[in-house]
Amino acid sequence: MEALAQFVKSERQPALDSLRAELAEKLKDTYSEQDVNAAFEAKVKALIRANVLDKSQRIDGRDLVTIRPISCEVGLLPRTHGSGLFNRGETQVMTIATLGSMSERQQLDGLGLEETKHYMHHYNFPPFSTGEVRRIGVVGRREIGHGALAERALLPVVPSAEEFPYTIRLVSEVLGSSGSTSMGSTCASSLALMDAGVPIKKAVSGIAMGLVTDDNGRYAVLTISKV
């Protein structure tokens, strides 16, 4: 685990894949590649779990409460009403804010009481954000769910249509993913709203939490920030 801690996530996975392939090659006369892969994954997970519960140390060497380095920028796109870039470790999200007239509100075709919506948030998770090469097709459950989560996180601070008579559309583009992209979108969207001059009540931020347990009842909660 100490050796793996030297790598960031984008480098750690290729290192693990190389080790797995080397092991499968050495044991190919005795075990199938499928069995070797299953045993390898189980061993890695057991080591990670033991490191967290016994040493309070994550796979990248951090303790359980240290957050990855954070940086923020606004105003990156001059032709948009507002833009915000949020970085947390290898997770990077850019949100673009666009303002329109109230006539451009989203029309809701449902059974709810609301017929229109003046604030919308969309979330895109392209394959390149995780280093994958695959077709970009229809919007999936992840995009819909994460977009709705970020939208609801910001809803309490977004001004009403009476206070700010504009349609607000936010689009979060995940440029790099290393966990907690929905909360990264919330942070970037908060920045973009302020950059666009939307009078939100407060800045909003969020971060994902993790729970590690074992069969003996021990547990550890990851990312309980000290600040």
C-alpha positions as CSV (number, residue, x, y, z in Angstrom):
1,M,0.0,0.0,0.0
2,E,2.9,2.3,0.7
3,A,4.1,1.9,-2.9
4,L,0.6,2.6,-4.3
5,A,0.4,5.8,-2.2
6,Q,3.1,7.3,-4.4
7,F,0.7,7.4,-7.3
8,V,-2.3,9.7,-8.0
9,K,-5.4,7.9,-9.1
10,S,-4.8,8.3,-12.9
11,E,-1.4,6.6,-12.4
12,R,-2.4,4.1,-9.7
13,Q,-4.8,2.2,-11.9
14,P,-2.3,1.5,-14.7
15,A,0.2,0.3,-12.0
16,L,-2.4,-2.1,-10.6
17,D,-3.3,-3.3,-14.1
18,S,0.4,-4.0,-14.9
19,L,0.8,-5.9,-11.6
20,R,-2.4,-7.9,-12.3
21,A,-1.2,-8.8,-15.8
22,E,2.2,-9.9,-14.5
23,L,0.6,-12.1,-11.9
24,A,-1.8,-13.7,-14.4
25,E,1.2,-14.4,-16.7
26,K,3.1,-16.2,-13.9
27,L,0.1,-18.3,-12.8
28,K,-1.4,-19.0,-16.2
29,D,-0.5,-22.7,-16.1
30,T,-2.2,-23.1,-12.8
31,Y,-5.1,-20.7,-12.6
32,S,-7.4,-19.1,-15.2
33,E,-7.1,-15.3,-15.8
34,Q,-10.6,-14.9,-14.4
35,D,-9.7,-16.6,-11.1
36,V,-6.4,-14.5,-10.8
37,N,-8.3,-11.3,-11.4
38,A,-10.9,-12.1,-8.8
39,A,-8.3,-13.0,-6.2
40,F,-6.2,-9.9,-7.0
41,E,-9.2,-7.6,-6.7
42,A,-10.2,-9.2,-3.4
43,K,-6.7,-8.8,-2.0
44,V,-6.4,-5.2,-3.0
45,K,-9.8,-4.4,-1.4
46,A,-8.8,-6.2,1.8
47,L,-5.5,-4.2,2.0
48,I,-7.3,-0.9,1.4
49,R,-9.9,-1.8,4.1
50,A,-7.2,-2.8,6.6
51,N,-5.2,0.3,5.9
52,V,-8.2,2.5,6.6
53,L,-9.4,0.7,9.7
54,D,-6.0,-0.2,11.3
55,K,-3.9,2.8,10.3
56,S,-6.5,5.5,9.5
57,Q,-4.8,5.9,6.1
58,R,-6.3,6.0,2.6
59,I,-4.9,4.5,-0.5
60,D,-3.3,7.8,-1.6
61,G,-1.6,8.3,1.8
62,R,-4.0,10.8,3.2
63,D,-5.6,10.4,6.7
64,L,-9.4,10.1,6.9
65,V,-10.2,13.8,7.3
66,T,-7.8,15.5,4.9
67,I,-9.4,16.9,1.8
68,R,-7.6,16.9,-1.5
69,P,-6.1,20.3,-2.7
70,I,-8.8,22.7,-3.8
71,S,-8.6,25.6,-6.3
72,C,-11.3,27.7,-7.9
73,E,-11.5,30.1,-10.8
74,V,-14.3,32.3,-12.3
75,G,-14.8,34.2,-15.5
76,L,-12.9,31.8,-17.7
77,L,-15.4,32.0,-20.7
78,P,-15.8,35.6,-21.8
79,R,-18.9,35.1,-24.0
80,T,-21.0,33.4,-21.3
81,H,-22.9,35.2,-18.5
82,G,-21.0,33.3,-15.9
83,S,-18.5,30.5,-15.6
84,G,-16.8,28.7,-12.7
85,L,-14.1,26.1,-12.6
86,F,-13.7,23.9,-9.4
87,N,-10.8,21.6,-8.8
88,R,-10.5,19.1,-5.9
89,G,-7.5,16.8,-6.5
90,E,-8.0,15.2,-9.9
91,T,-11.7,16.0,-10.0
92,Q,-12.4,19.1,-12.2
93,V,-15.8,20.5,-13.1
94,M,-16.6,23.6,-15.1
95,T,-20.1,25.1,-14.9
96,I,-21.5,27.6,-17.4
97,A,-24.3,29.9,-16.3
98,T,-26.7,31.4,-18.9
99,L,-29.5,33.9,-18.2
100,G,-32.6,34.4,-20.3
101,S,-35.9,36.1,-20.2
102,M,-38.8,34.7,-18.2
103,S,-40.5,33.6,-21.5
104,E,-37.7,31.0,-21.8
105,R,-38.7,29.2,-18.6
106,Q,-38.8,25.4,-18.9
107,Q,-42.3,24.1,-19.5
108,L,-43.2,21.2,-17.2
109,D,-45.5,18.5,-18.6
110,G,-46.3,16.5,-15.5
111,L,-48.8,16.0,-12.7
112,G,-47.2,18.4,-10.2
113,L,-48.6,21.8,-9.3
114,E,-45.7,23.7,-11.0
115,E,-46.1,24.3,-14.7
116,T,-42.8,26.1,-15.3
117,K,-39.3,26.2,-13.9
118,H,-37.1,29.2,-14.1
119,Y,-33.9,27.5,-12.7
120,M,-32.4,24.5,-14.3
121,H,-29.2,22.5,-13.8
122,H,-27.8,20.0,-16.3
123,Y,-24.8,17.7,-15.6
124,N,-22.6,16.1,-18.3
125,F,-20.2,13.2,-17.6
126,P,-18.2,12.6,-20.8
127,P,-16.0,9.5,-21.1
128,F,-12.8,11.4,-21.3
129,S,-13.3,12.6,-17.7
130,T,-12.2,9.1,-16.6
131,G,-9.8,8.4,-19.4
132,E,-12.2,6.2,-21.3
133,V,-12.9,6.0,-25.0
134,R,-16.5,5.2,-25.7
135,R,-19.5,6.5,-27.6
136,I,-21.5,9.4,-26.1
137,G,-25.1,8.4,-26.4
138,V,-28.4,9.4,-24.7
139,V,-28.4,10.9,-21.3
140,G,-28.2,8.2,-18.6
141,R,-29.4,7.8,-15.1
142,R,-26.1,9.1,-13.7
143,E,-26.4,12.4,-15.6
144,I,-30.1,12.8,-14.7
145,G,-29.6,11.9,-11.0
146,H,-26.4,14.0,-10.4
147,G,-27.9,17.0,-12.2
148,A,-31.0,16.8,-10.1
149,L,-28.9,16.4,-6.9
150,A,-26.8,19.5,-7.7
151,E,-29.9,21.4,-8.7
152,R,-31.6,20.7,-5.4
153,A,-28.5,21.6,-3.5
154,L,-28.6,25.1,-4.9
155,L,-32.3,25.6,-5.0
156,P,-32.6,27.1,-1.4
157,V,-30.2,29.9,-2.3
158,V,-31.4,30.7,-5.8
159,P,-33.6,33.8,-5.8
160,S,-37.3,33.5,-6.7
161,A,-38.6,34.6,-10.1
162,E,-40.1,37.7,-8.3
163,E,-36.7,38.6,-6.8
164,F,-34.7,37.9,-10.0
165,P,-36.9,37.8,-13.1
166,Y,-34.6,35.8,-15.3
167,T,-34.5,32.2,-16.4
168,I,-31.3,30.6,-15.1
169,R,-29.7,27.6,-16.7
170,L,-26.5,25.9,-15.4
171,V,-24.6,23.3,-17.3
172,S,-21.8,21.4,-15.4
173,E,-19.2,19.7,-17.6
174,V,-17.1,17.1,-15.7
175,L,-13.6,17.6,-17.2
176,G,-11.8,15.1,-14.8
177,S,-13.3,12.6,-12.4
178,S,-11.7,11.2,-9.2
179,G,-14.9,11.0,-7.1
180,S,-17.5,13.4,-5.8
181,T,-18.3,15.0,-9.2
182,S,-21.9,15.8,-8.2
183,M,-20.6,17.9,-5.3
184,G,-17.9,19.3,-7.5
185,S,-20.7,20.4,-9.8
186,T,-22.5,22.1,-6.9
187,C,-19.3,24.0,-6.0
188,A,-18.6,25.1,-9.6
189,S,-22.3,26.1,-10.1
190,S,-22.2,28.3,-7.0
191,L,-19.1,30.0,-8.5
192,A,-20.8,30.4,-11.9
193,L,-24.0,31.9,-10.4
194,M,-22.0,34.5,-8.5
195,D,-19.9,35.3,-11.6
196,A,-23.1,35.8,-13.5
197,G,-24.3,38.3,-10.9
198,V,-27.2,36.2,-9.7
199,P,-28.0,37.4,-6.1
200,I,-27.8,34.0,-4.4
201,K,-28.3,34.0,-0.6
202,K,-25.1,32.2,0.2
203,A,-22.3,30.3,-1.5
204,V,-22.9,26.5,-1.5
205,S,-20.3,23.8,-1.4
206,G,-20.4,20.0,-0.8
207,I,-18.3,16.9,-0.7
208,A,-19.0,13.2,-0.8
209,M,-18.6,10.9,2.3
210,G,-17.4,7.4,2.5
211,L,-18.0,4.5,4.9
212,V,-15.6,1.6,5.4
213,T,-16.7,-1.4,7.6
214,D,-15.5,-4.9,8.4
215,D,-17.1,-8.1,9.7
216,N,-16.1,-7.3,13.3
217,G,-18.3,-4.2,13.5
218,R,-15.4,-1.7,13.0
219,Y,-16.1,1.3,10.8
220,A,-14.5,4.5,9.6
221,V,-16.1,7.5,7.9
222,L,-14.0,9.2,5.3
223,T,-13.8,13.0,4.8
224,I,-15.1,14.5,7.9
225,S,-13.4,17.9,7.3
226,K,-11.6,19.6,10.2
227,V,-12.5,23.0,8.9
